Amino acid sequence: MRGTITATGILLAVVAGYALSCAIRPYRDCWCCDGRGHHRSKRKSKLSRPCRWCRASGKRLRVGRRLWNRARRLHRDAGVAR
């Protein structure tokens, strides 16, 4: 019983820490272009094309922040449709 409470406490602390980090830094570097915004061609090093995943910005919204934004939107829309 005590181990379950400890594990639950640790899990809640990890989730709270991730939520706090998503609130402080909502964007992260794109995983596909490594934050550059462009891909280098494998054949010719001078050719590049915009990254389609981050739309050439180099940053992507984190998963936790995406979930938070969706929850806020659902809460806001539920209050209006009375």
Secondary structure, 3 states (H helix, E strand, C coil): CHHHHHHHHHHHHHHHHHHHHHHHCCEEECCCCCCCCEEECCCCCCCEEECCCCCCCCEEECHHHHHHHHHHHHHHHHHHCC
